Amino acid sequence: MAIDFTLTPELEDIRTRVRTFIDTVVKPGEEAMGNRDELDRAEYITLILEMRAQAREAGLWLPHMPEEWGGMGLGHVELAMVQAEGAKSRMGPWVMNCQAPDEGNMHTLLHWGTEEQKERYLRPLCEGTAMSCFAMTEPEVAGSDPTLIQTHAYQDGDEWVVNGHKWFISNAHRARFAILIARTEDDPDLPQAANTAFLVDIPSEGWTEVREVETMHGSTGHSEILIEDLRVPADRMLGGRGQGHLLGQYRLGPARLAHCMRWIAQAETALDMMVDRSLNRFSHGSLLAEKQGVQWMIADSAMELYQAKLMVLHAAYRIDNKLDFTSEVSMAKHFVANALNRIIDRSIQVHGALGYSTDTPLANMYQHARWARFADGADEIHQMRIAQRTIAAYKDSGSTRTATGDLPV
Ligand SMILES: Cc1cc2nc3c(=O)[nH]c(=O)nc-3n(C[C@H](O)[C@H](O)[C@H](O)COP(=O)(O)OP(=O)(O)OC[C@H]3O[C@@H](n4cnc5c(N)ncnc54)[C@H](O)[C@@H]3O)c2cc1C
């Protein structure tokens, strides 16, 4: 039986190189930046570009892309290892050019783009000379149900004319192009087949950034966009008519798992900090690490992190082996997002007032972790789908076994 969790020497080497790179280049680089909000934008860009040049030189660039596109050519299991090391620092994924949403957009373009589209849009992303965004969610309708999308496109000669309203479009402020999802089919056979994806250059007449939405972690590039009579050439359609949902699902599987890989890094950082604090804080006659109440928090966090890692590795294995991964990615996304929130919360608890302050990264991590439970599929949507698949498996075979990872146990 071929279940083996050891890494080949080559992979162990990559993992060590990523770890060393993050510790010796990215973390000191972040420290040199200081408070990002107070930093001059030009200075900030210069620092990032310098770190990116070093990542390329070190062969730690685009871990998720094939070698012919300048990437490291890793599979998803291997990627899990790299992302979980890279995300130990906030800027790690940016420096290695595997950050959301560009990473998911690169996968999408690689799979769905025509040769011309790849040259025009994928190439600059891979070279790190452009950024992109993915525009689907709308303020007026539930983002959880893409069949409700109201942004509408109609064909006019060689062009499509789009009108609509989007928000929470990450990166839109700085993106050179968007993958825009709009309704093109008024009466599709399937409700999911109403939407189509388009590649939109930014800036374009008819594409207006209304504002960067202020969030609980600041105003950090999730924009509201008004689309008025935006004209998109017909050859900028990505995939076929009515394939927007399919494309979104294709994009979201690996992209959700990549989020999980980065969340594992964040959860591990929070647990490391929890243990470190408990070994250095004394109260009522002993260290916090010796209190049973604190040990329970450490134990629960360790068990959850272990489950998170196994789920991510198994879902990645299924993607790599061309097995259906929908359920496994869904379960991993739900579990890891929630585990992350609980682990950071416990770490803050053990740190007391210090954890609530901005003297440690925990407060910032907590604010970011909160969106993990509803963006890219809200908890309840994943639970609904997981339950549907579990019931269907039982109806089909008299057992729920295939719905619980289809594992040989
Ligand atoms: C930081 C951040 C970045 C984002 N980046 C992007 C981006 O780049 N591009 C983009 O297009 N979107 C983006 N989004 C939007 C995100 O994808 C949506 O928030 C998400 O899809 C949920 O849609 P919604 O906010 O409209 O919530 P709704 O769909 O209104 O759902 C609200 C809540 O209702 C409940 N709910 C909904 N449906 C059901 C159901 N069927 N059963 C039970 N409960 C249900 C859930 O609890 C859910 O959290 C981002 C959001 C955030 C916070």
PDBQT file of the ligand as one rigid body, heavy atoms in Angstrom, charges set to zero:
ROOT
HETATM    1  C1  LIG A 501     -12.063  39.888   2.215  1.00  0.00    +0.000 C 
HETATM    2  C2  LIG A 501     -13.009  39.477   1.114  1.00  0.00    +0.000 A 
HETATM    3  C3  LIG A 501     -12.535  39.333  -0.176  1.00  0.00    +0.000 A 
HETATM    4  C4  LIG A 501     -13.420  38.985  -1.210  1.00  0.00    +0.000 A 
HETATM    5  N1  LIG A 501     -12.940  38.921  -2.495  1.00  0.00    +0.000 NA
HETATM    6  C5  LIG A 501     -13.802  38.704  -3.512  1.00  0.00    +0.000 A 
HETATM    7  C6  LIG A 501     -13.349  38.771  -4.877  1.00  0.00    +0.000 A 
HETATM    8  O1  LIG A 501     -12.167  39.002  -5.157  1.00  0.00    +0.000 OA
HETATM    9  N2  LIG A 501     -14.255  38.587  -5.866  1.00  0.00    +0.000 N 
HETATM   10  C7  LIG A 501     -15.573  38.339  -5.619  1.00  0.00    +0.000 A 
HETATM   11  O2  LIG A 501     -16.335  38.179  -6.557  1.00  0.00    +0.000 OA
HETATM   12  N3  LIG A 501     -16.041  38.269  -4.332  1.00  0.00    +0.000 NA
HETATM   13  C8  LIG A 501     -15.196  38.464  -3.273  1.00  0.00    +0.000 A 
HETATM   14  N4  LIG A 501     -15.637  38.441  -1.973  1.00  0.00    +0.000 N 
HETATM   15  C9  LIG A 501     -17.056  38.194  -1.714  1.00  0.00    +0.000 C 
HETATM   16  C10 LIG A 501     -17.314  36.791  -1.194  1.00  0.00    +0.000 C 
HETATM   17  O3  LIG A 501     -17.027  35.841  -2.166  1.00  0.00    +0.000 OA
HETATM   18  C11 LIG A 501     -18.774  36.754  -0.712  1.00  0.00    +0.000 C 
HETATM   19  O4  LIG A 501     -18.784  37.471   0.496  1.00  0.00    +0.000 OA
HETATM   20  C12 LIG A 501     -19.310  35.362  -0.504  1.00  0.00    +0.000 C 
HETATM   21  O5  LIG A 501     -19.471  34.699  -1.723  1.00  0.00    +0.000 OA
HETATM   22  C13 LIG A 501     -20.683  35.410   0.208  1.00  0.00    +0.000 C 
HETATM   23  O6  LIG A 501     -21.568  36.230  -0.478  1.00  0.00    +0.000 OA
HETATM   24  P1  LIG A 501     -22.324  37.429   0.299  1.00  0.00    +0.000 P 
HETATM   25  O7  LIG A 501     -21.334  38.246   1.007  1.00  0.00    +0.000 OA
HETATM   26  O8  LIG A 501     -23.213  38.098  -0.684  1.00  0.00    +0.000 OA
HETATM   27  O9  LIG A 501     -23.171  36.708   1.419  1.00  0.00    +0.000 OA
HETATM   28  P2  LIG A 501     -24.643  36.076   1.258  1.00  0.00    +0.000 P 
HETATM   29  O10 LIG A 501     -24.701  35.192   0.077  1.00  0.00    +0.000 OA
HETATM   30  O11 LIG A 501     -25.637  37.168   1.364  1.00  0.00    +0.000 OA
HETATM   31  O12 LIG A 501     -24.704  35.177   2.552  1.00  0.00    +0.000 OA
HETATM   32  C14 LIG A 501     -24.691  35.750   3.871  1.00  0.00    +0.000 C 
HETATM   33  C15 LIG A 501     -24.795  34.629   4.849  1.00  0.00    +0.000 C 
HETATM   34  O13 LIG A 501     -26.047  33.985   4.713  1.00  0.00    +0.000 OA
HETATM   35  C16 LIG A 501     -25.933  32.614   4.986  1.00  0.00    +0.000 C 
HETATM   36  N5  LIG A 501     -26.423  31.867   3.831  1.00  0.00    +0.000 N 
HETATM   37  C17 LIG A 501     -26.439  32.233   2.534  1.00  0.00    +0.000 A 
HETATM   38  N6  LIG A 501     -27.010  31.286   1.767  1.00  0.00    +0.000 NA
HETATM   39  C18 LIG A 501     -27.345  30.280   2.601  1.00  0.00    +0.000 A 
HETATM   40  C19 LIG A 501     -27.957  29.003   2.434  1.00  0.00    +0.000 A 
HETATM   41  N7  LIG A 501     -28.313  28.554   1.213  1.00  0.00    +0.000 N 
HETATM   42  N8  LIG A 501     -28.167  28.231   3.532  1.00  0.00    +0.000 NA
HETATM   43  C20 LIG A 501     -27.796  28.670   4.763  1.00  0.00    +0.000 A 
HETATM   44  N9  LIG A 501     -27.214  29.862   4.975  1.00  0.00    +0.000 NA
HETATM   45  C21 LIG A 501     -26.992  30.646   3.928  1.00  0.00    +0.000 A 
HETATM   46  C22 LIG A 501     -24.457  32.350   5.300  1.00  0.00    +0.000 C 
HETATM   47  O14 LIG A 501     -24.264  32.385   6.695  1.00  0.00    +0.000 OA
HETATM   48  C23 LIG A 501     -23.764  33.517   4.682  1.00  0.00    +0.000 C 
HETATM   49  O15 LIG A 501     -22.519  33.852   5.312  1.00  0.00    +0.000 OA
HETATM   50  C24 LIG A 501     -14.781  38.759  -0.917  1.00  0.00    +0.000 A 
HETATM   51  C25 LIG A 501     -15.242  38.890   0.392  1.00  0.00    +0.000 A 
HETATM   52  C26 LIG A 501     -14.382  39.256   1.391  1.00  0.00    +0.000 A 
HETATM   53  C27 LIG A 501     -14.912  39.438   2.784  1.00  0.00    +0.000 C 
ENDROOT
TORSDOF 0
